[in-house]
Amino acid sequence: MQQQPDPDQNTRIVTALIGVALVGVIAVTYPSVIPALTVALAAFMALAIFLKL
């Protein structure tokens, strides 16, 4: 019998991939906002690590 993957883990992976794709599209469309995206990403990662999301 096969073990089912954890649906919570799959949701996190899909959400992360959608977010990366969205940031990539924004960065390609509006190259002037890359510094702001970098700061926002750093702040998000700091919060994620702090809150252990």
HTML snippet that shows the backbone in 3Dmol.js (N, CA, C, O; Angstrom):
<script src="https://3Dmol.org/build/3Dmol-min.js"></script>
<div id="view" style="width:600px;height:400px;position:relative"></div>
<script>
const pdb = `
ATOM      1  N   MET A   1       0.835  -1.171   0.000  1.00  0.00           N
ATOM      2  CA  MET A   1       0.000   0.000   0.000  1.00  0.00           C
ATOM      3  C   MET A   1       0.889   1.246   0.000  1.00  0.00           C
ATOM      4  O   MET A   1       1.844   1.335   0.772  1.00  0.00           O
ATOM      5  N   GLN A   2       0.568   2.204  -0.870  1.00  0.00           N
ATOM      6  CA  GLN A   2       1.373   3.415  -0.964  1.00  0.00           C
ATOM      7  C   GLN A   2       0.982   4.410   0.113  1.00  0.00           C
ATOM      8  O   GLN A   2      -0.183   4.539   0.491  1.00  0.00           O
ATOM      9  N   GLN A   3       1.994   5.099   0.586  1.00  0.00           N
ATOM     10  CA  GLN A   3       1.743   6.117   1.602  1.00  0.00           C
ATOM     11  C   GLN A   3       1.349   7.417   0.907  1.00  0.00           C
ATOM     12  O   GLN A   3       2.010   7.845  -0.039  1.00  0.00           O
ATOM     13  N   GLN A   4       0.281   8.038   1.376  1.00  0.00           N
ATOM     14  CA  GLN A   4      -0.190   9.288   0.780  1.00  0.00           C
ATOM     15  C   GLN A   4       0.708  10.437   1.219  1.00  0.00           C
ATOM     16  O   GLN A   4       1.103  10.499   2.383  1.00  0.00           O
ATOM     17  N   PRO A   5       1.042  11.368   0.285  1.00  0.00           N
ATOM     18  CA  PRO A   5       1.841  12.519   0.689  1.00  0.00           C
ATOM     19  C   PRO A   5       1.060  13.436   1.617  1.00  0.00           C
ATOM     20  O   PRO A   5      -0.171  13.471   1.594  1.00  0.00           O
ATOM     21  N   ASP A   6       1.790  14.167   2.421  1.00  0.00           N
ATOM     22  CA  ASP A   6       1.182  15.092   3.378  1.00  0.00           C
ATOM     23  C   ASP A   6       0.547  16.260   2.615  1.00  0.00           C
ATOM     24  O   ASP A   6       1.263  17.009   1.950  1.00  0.00           O
ATOM     25  N   PRO A   7      -0.782  16.437   2.693  1.00  0.00           N
ATOM     26  CA  PRO A   7      -1.421  17.518   1.943  1.00  0.00           C
ATOM     27  C   PRO A   7      -0.974  18.900   2.386  1.00  0.00           C
ATOM     28  O   PRO A   7      -0.944  19.825   1.575  1.00  0.00           O
ATOM     29  N   ASP A   8      -0.623  19.058   3.666  1.00  0.00           N
ATOM     30  CA  ASP A   8      -0.157  20.361   4.141  1.00  0.00           C
ATOM     31  C   ASP A   8       1.178  20.715   3.490  1.00  0.00           C
ATOM     32  O   ASP A   8       1.398  21.870   3.124  1.00  0.00           O
ATOM     33  N   GLN A   9       2.064  19.741   3.344  1.00  0.00           N
ATOM     34  CA  GLN A   9       3.360  19.973   2.699  1.00  0.00           C
ATOM     35  C   GLN A   9       3.155  20.317   1.220  1.00  0.00           C
ATOM     36  O   GLN A   9       3.820  21.208   0.692  1.00  0.00           O
ATOM     37  N   ASN A  10       2.241  19.616   0.557  1.00  0.00           N
ATOM     38  CA  ASN A  10       1.967  19.917  -0.847  1.00  0.00           C
ATOM     39  C   ASN A  10       1.420  21.323  -1.023  1.00  0.00           C
ATOM     40  O   ASN A  10       1.773  22.006  -1.984  1.00  0.00           O
ATOM     41  N   THR A  11       0.562  21.767  -0.109  1.00  0.00           N
ATOM     42  CA  THR A  11       0.004  23.115  -0.174  1.00  0.00           C
ATOM     43  C   THR A  11       1.108  24.152  -0.039  1.00  0.00           C
ATOM     44  O   THR A  11       1.111  25.153  -0.755  1.00  0.00           O
ATOM     45  N   ARG A  12       2.034  23.922   0.863  1.00  0.00           N
ATOM     46  CA  ARG A  12       3.144  24.862   1.035  1.00  0.00           C
ATOM     47  C   ARG A  12       4.009  24.938  -0.212  1.00  0.00           C
ATOM     48  O   ARG A  12       4.419  26.025  -0.619  1.00  0.00           O
ATOM     49  N   ILE A  13       4.288  23.803  -0.814  1.00  0.00           N
ATOM     50  CA  ILE A  13       5.124  23.786  -2.019  1.00  0.00           C
ATOM     51  C   ILE A  13       4.429  24.508  -3.160  1.00  0.00           C
ATOM     52  O   ILE A  13       5.053  25.312  -3.852  1.00  0.00           O
ATOM     53  N   VAL A  14       3.163  24.236  -3.364  1.00  0.00           N
ATOM     54  CA  VAL A  14       2.421  24.884  -4.452  1.00  0.00           C
ATOM     55  C   VAL A  14       2.329  26.387  -4.220  1.00  0.00           C
ATOM     56  O   VAL A  14       2.484  27.168  -5.159  1.00  0.00           O
ATOM     57  N   THR A  15       2.077  26.801  -2.976  1.00  0.00           N
ATOM     58  CA  THR A  15       2.006  28.233  -2.672  1.00  0.00           C
ATOM     59  C   THR A  15       3.349  28.904  -2.924  1.00  0.00           C
ATOM     60  O   THR A  15       3.399  30.010  -3.461  1.00  0.00           O
ATOM     61  N   ALA A  16       4.428  28.249  -2.543  1.00  0.00           N
ATOM     62  CA  ALA A  16       5.761  28.808  -2.775  1.00  0.00           C
ATOM     63  C   ALA A  16       6.057  28.925  -4.269  1.00  0.00           C
ATOM     64  O   ALA A  16       6.617  29.929  -4.709  1.00  0.00           O
ATOM     65  N   LEU A  17       5.690  27.916  -5.047  1.00  0.00           N
ATOM     66  CA  LEU A  17       5.935  27.968  -6.490  1.00  0.00           C
ATOM     67  C   LEU A  17       5.117  29.064  -7.166  1.00  0.00           C
ATOM     68  O   LEU A  17       5.617  29.749  -8.058  1.00  0.00           O
ATOM     69  N   ILE A  18       3.878  29.233  -6.754  1.00  0.00           N
ATOM     70  CA  ILE A  18       3.052  30.308  -7.307  1.00  0.00           C
ATOM     71  C   ILE A  18       3.659  31.665  -6.950  1.00  0.00           C
ATOM     72  O   ILE A  18       3.709  32.563  -7.791  1.00  0.00           O
ATOM     73  N   GLY A  19       4.114  31.816  -5.718  1.00  0.00           N
ATOM     74  CA  GLY A  19       4.735  33.072  -5.299  1.00  0.00           C
ATOM     75  C   GLY A  19       6.001  33.377  -6.071  1.00  0.00           C
ATOM     76  O   GLY A  19       6.227  34.520  -6.467  1.00  0.00           O
ATOM     77  N   VAL A  20       6.834  32.362  -6.289  1.00  0.00           N
ATOM     78  CA  VAL A  20       8.070  32.559  -7.051  1.00  0.00           C
ATOM     79  C   VAL A  20       7.753  32.940  -8.493  1.00  0.00           C
ATOM     80  O   VAL A  20       8.402  33.818  -9.061  1.00  0.00           O
ATOM     81  N   ALA A  21       6.766  32.290  -9.081  1.00  0.00           N
ATOM     82  CA  ALA A  21       6.381  32.628 -10.460  1.00  0.00           C
ATOM     83  C   ALA A  21       5.855  34.057 -10.544  1.00  0.00           C
ATOM     84  O   ALA A  21       6.179  34.782 -11.484  1.00  0.00           O
ATOM     85  N   LEU A  22       5.058  34.461  -9.581  1.00  0.00           N
ATOM     86  CA  LEU A  22       4.510  35.818  -9.575  1.00  0.00           C
ATOM     87  C   LEU A  22       5.622  36.861  -9.420  1.00  0.00           C
ATOM     88  O   LEU A  22       5.634  37.865 -10.132  1.00  0.00           O
ATOM     89  N   VAL A  23       6.539  36.630  -8.507  1.00  0.00           N
ATOM     90  CA  VAL A  23       7.659  37.556  -8.326  1.00  0.00           C
ATOM     91  C   VAL A  23       8.517  37.605  -9.581  1.00  0.00           C
ATOM     92  O   VAL A  23       8.992  38.674  -9.964  1.00  0.00           O
ATOM     93  N   GLY A  24       8.718  36.463 -10.225  1.00  0.00           N
ATOM     94  CA  GLY A  24       9.490  36.432 -11.467  1.00  0.00           C
ATOM     95  C   GLY A  24       8.835  37.244 -12.570  1.00  0.00           C
ATOM     96  O   GLY A  24       9.511  37.980 -13.289  1.00  0.00           O
ATOM     97  N   VAL A  25       7.522  37.113 -12.707  1.00  0.00           N
ATOM     98  CA  VAL A  25       6.796  37.878 -13.728  1.00  0.00           C
ATOM     99  C   VAL A  25       6.872  39.375 -13.434  1.00  0.00           C
ATOM    100  O   VAL A  25       7.083  40.182 -14.340  1.00  0.00           O
ATOM    101  N   ILE A  26       6.700  39.738 -12.177  1.00  0.00           N
ATOM    102  CA  ILE A  26       6.781  41.158 -11.808  1.00  0.00           C
ATOM    103  C   ILE A  26       8.189  41.695 -12.077  1.00  0.00           C
ATOM    104  O   ILE A  26       8.341  42.803 -12.592  1.00  0.00           O
ATOM    105  N   ALA A  27       9.219  40.913 -11.731  1.00  0.00           N
ATOM    106  CA  ALA A  27      10.601  41.358 -11.932  1.00  0.00           C
ATOM    107  C   ALA A  27      10.919  41.533 -13.412  1.00  0.00           C
ATOM    108  O   ALA A  27      11.653  42.450 -13.780  1.00  0.00           O
ATOM    109  N   VAL A  28      10.382  40.674 -14.259  1.00  0.00           N
ATOM    110  CA  VAL A  28      10.637  40.794 -15.699  1.00  0.00           C
ATOM    111  C   VAL A  28       9.842  41.952 -16.285  1.00  0.00           C
ATOM    112  O   VAL A  28      10.338  42.674 -17.150  1.00  0.00           O
ATOM    113  N   THR A  29       8.620  42.129 -15.821  1.00  0.00           N
ATOM    114  CA  THR A  29       7.761  43.187 -16.359  1.00  0.00           C
ATOM    115  C   THR A  29       8.205  44.569 -15.891  1.00  0.00           C
ATOM    116  O   THR A  29       8.224  45.514 -16.680  1.00  0.00           O
ATOM    117  N   TYR A  30       8.560  44.692 -14.620  1.00  0.00           N
ATOM    118  CA  TYR A  30       8.955  45.981 -14.038  1.00  0.00           C
ATOM    119  C   TYR A  30      10.338  45.838 -13.392  1.00  0.00           C
ATOM    120  O   TYR A  30      10.422  45.633 -12.181  1.00  0.00           O
ATOM    121  N   PRO A  31      11.414  45.941 -14.164  1.00  0.00           N
ATOM    122  CA  PRO A  31      12.758  45.742 -13.592  1.00  0.00           C
ATOM    123  C   PRO A  31      13.135  46.776 -12.532  1.00  0.00           C
ATOM    124  O   PRO A  31      14.033  46.526 -11.728  1.00  0.00           O
ATOM    125  N   SER A  32      12.475  47.917 -12.515  1.00  0.00           N
ATOM    126  CA  SER A  32      12.824  48.954 -11.542  1.00  0.00           C
ATOM    127  C   SER A  32      12.407  48.585 -10.118  1.00  0.00           C
ATOM    128  O   SER A  32      12.894  49.199  -9.170  1.00  0.00           O
ATOM    129  N   VAL A  33      11.528  47.610  -9.938  1.00  0.00           N
ATOM    130  CA  VAL A  33      11.076  47.244  -8.593  1.00  0.00           C
ATOM    131  C   VAL A  33      11.867  46.076  -7.991  1.00  0.00           C
ATOM    132  O   VAL A  33      11.508  45.577  -6.924  1.00  0.00           O
ATOM    133  N   ILE A  34      12.926  45.641  -8.656  1.00  0.00           N
ATOM    134  CA  ILE A  34      13.718  44.520  -8.143  1.00  0.00           C
ATOM    135  C   ILE A  34      14.289  44.822  -6.753  1.00  0.00           C
ATOM    136  O   ILE A  34      14.236  43.944  -5.892  1.00  0.00           O
ATOM    137  N   PRO A  35      14.837  46.031  -6.483  1.00  0.00           N
ATOM    138  CA  PRO A  35      15.314  46.285  -5.107  1.00  0.00           C
ATOM    139  C   PRO A  35      14.197  46.186  -4.064  1.00  0.00           C
ATOM    140  O   PRO A  35      14.422  45.667  -2.970  1.00  0.00           O
ATOM    141  N   ALA A  36      13.017  46.671  -4.384  1.00  0.00           N
ATOM    142  CA  ALA A  36      11.895  46.582  -3.445  1.00  0.00           C
ATOM    143  C   ALA A  36      11.483  45.128  -3.236  1.00  0.00           C
ATOM    144  O   ALA A  36      11.160  44.733  -2.116  1.00  0.00           O
ATOM    145  N   LEU A  37      11.492  44.334  -4.296  1.00  0.00           N
ATOM    146  CA  LEU A  37      11.156  42.916  -4.165  1.00  0.00           C
ATOM    147  C   LEU A  37      12.182  42.200  -3.293  1.00  0.00           C
ATOM    148  O   LEU A  37      11.832  41.311  -2.517  1.00  0.00           O
ATOM    149  N   THR A  38      13.444  42.587  -3.422  1.00  0.00           N
ATOM    150  CA  THR A  38      14.499  41.968  -2.615  1.00  0.00           C
ATOM    151  C   THR A  38      14.296  42.265  -1.136  1.00  0.00           C
ATOM    152  O   THR A  38      14.417  41.373  -0.296  1.00  0.00           O
ATOM    153  N   VAL A  39      13.988  43.518  -0.821  1.00  0.00           N
ATOM    154  CA  VAL A  39      13.748  43.889   0.580  1.00  0.00           C
ATOM    155  C   VAL A  39      12.508  43.170   1.116  1.00  0.00           C
ATOM    156  O   VAL A  39      12.512  42.680   2.245  1.00  0.00           O
ATOM    157  N   ALA A  40      11.462  43.108   0.316  1.00  0.00           N
ATOM    158  CA  ALA A  40      10.238  42.427   0.743  1.00  0.00           C
ATOM    159  C   ALA A  40      10.494  40.934   0.969  1.00  0.00           C
ATOM    160  O   ALA A  40       9.996  40.358   1.936  1.00  0.00           O
ATOM    161  N   LEU A  41      11.254  40.319   0.094  1.00  0.00           N
ATOM    162  CA  LEU A  41      11.568  38.896   0.236  1.00  0.00           C
ATOM    163  C   LEU A  41      12.397  38.653   1.502  1.00  0.00           C
ATOM    164  O   LEU A  41      12.162  37.685   2.226  1.00  0.00           O
ATOM    165  N   ALA A  42      13.362  39.531   1.763  1.00  0.00           N
ATOM    166  CA  ALA A  42      14.181  39.392   2.973  1.00  0.00           C
ATOM    167  C   ALA A  42      13.322  39.528   4.233  1.00  0.00           C
ATOM    168  O   ALA A  42      13.494  38.774   5.190  1.00  0.00           O
ATOM    169  N   ALA A  43      12.406  40.482   4.228  1.00  0.00           N
ATOM    170  CA  ALA A  43      11.523  40.660   5.385  1.00  0.00           C
ATOM    171  C   ALA A  43      10.605  39.449   5.563  1.00  0.00           C
ATOM    172  O   ALA A  43      10.372  39.002   6.686  1.00  0.00           O
ATOM    173  N   PHE A  44      10.091  38.926   4.463  1.00  0.00           N
ATOM    174  CA  PHE A  44       9.223  37.751   4.544  1.00  0.00           C
ATOM    175  C   PHE A  44       9.979  36.539   5.082  1.00  0.00           C
ATOM    176  O   PHE A  44       9.456  35.806   5.921  1.00  0.00           O
ATOM    177  N   MET A  45      11.197  36.326   4.609  1.00  0.00           N
ATOM    178  CA  MET A  45      11.965  35.187   5.068  1.00  0.00           C
ATOM    179  C   MET A  45      12.320  35.335   6.548  1.00  0.00           C
ATOM    180  O   MET A  45      12.311  34.353   7.290  1.00  0.00           O
ATOM    181  N   ALA A  46      12.630  36.548   6.975  1.00  0.00           N
ATOM    182  CA  ALA A  46      12.924  36.758   8.395  1.00  0.00           C
ATOM    183  C   ALA A  46      11.702  36.438   9.250  1.00  0.00           C
ATOM    184  O   ALA A  46      11.825  35.807  10.299  1.00  0.00           O
ATOM    185  N   LEU A  47      10.528  36.870   8.805  1.00  0.00           N
ATOM    186  CA  LEU A  47       9.304  36.546   9.543  1.00  0.00           C
ATOM    187  C   LEU A  47       9.014  35.051   9.525  1.00  0.00           C
ATOM    188  O   LEU A  47       8.620  34.478  10.540  1.00  0.00           O
ATOM    189  N   ALA A  48       9.208  34.423   8.373  1.00  0.00           N
ATOM    190  CA  ALA A  48       8.953  32.983   8.268  1.00  0.00           C
ATOM    191  C   ALA A  48       9.870  32.189   9.198  1.00  0.00           C
ATOM    192  O   ALA A  48       9.440  31.229   9.838  1.00  0.00           O
ATOM    193  N   ILE A  49      11.129  32.597   9.264  1.00  0.00           N
ATOM    194  CA  ILE A  49      12.063  31.892  10.154  1.00  0.00           C
ATOM    195  C   ILE A  49      11.706  32.189  11.618  1.00  0.00           C
ATOM    196  O   ILE A  49      11.716  31.290  12.458  1.00  0.00           O
ATOM    197  N   PHE A  50      11.395  33.448  11.911  1.00  0.00           N
ATOM    198  CA  PHE A  50      11.045  33.823  13.274  1.00  0.00           C
ATOM    199  C   PHE A  50       9.792  33.096  13.762  1.00  0.00           C
ATOM    200  O   PHE A  50       9.738  32.638  14.903  1.00  0.00           O
ATOM    201  N   LEU A  51       8.783  32.994  12.885  1.00  0.00           N
ATOM    202  CA  LEU A  51       7.522  32.345  13.265  1.00  0.00           C
ATOM    203  C   LEU A  51       7.525  30.845  12.989  1.00  0.00           C
ATOM    204  O   LEU A  51       6.567  30.148  13.324  1.00  0.00           O
ATOM    205  N   LYS A  52       8.602  30.348  12.377  1.00  0.00           N
ATOM    206  CA  LYS A  52       8.771  28.926  12.027  1.00  0.00           C
ATOM    207  C   LYS A  52       7.602  28.420  11.194  1.00  0.00           C
ATOM    208  O   LYS A  52       6.993  27.395  11.501  1.00  0.00           O
ATOM    209  N   LEU A  53       7.299  29.171  10.120  1.00  0.00           N
ATOM    210  CA  LEU A  53       6.220  28.767   9.225  1.00  0.00           C
ATOM    211  C   LEU A  53       6.728  27.675   8.377  1.00  0.00           C
ATOM    212  O   LEU A  53       5.997  27.160   7.531  1.00  0.00           O
TER     213      LEU A  53
END
`;
const viewer = $3Dmol.createViewer("view");
viewer.addModel(pdb, "pdb");
viewer.setStyle({}, {cartoon: {color: "spectrum"}});
viewer.zoomTo();
viewer.render();
</script>
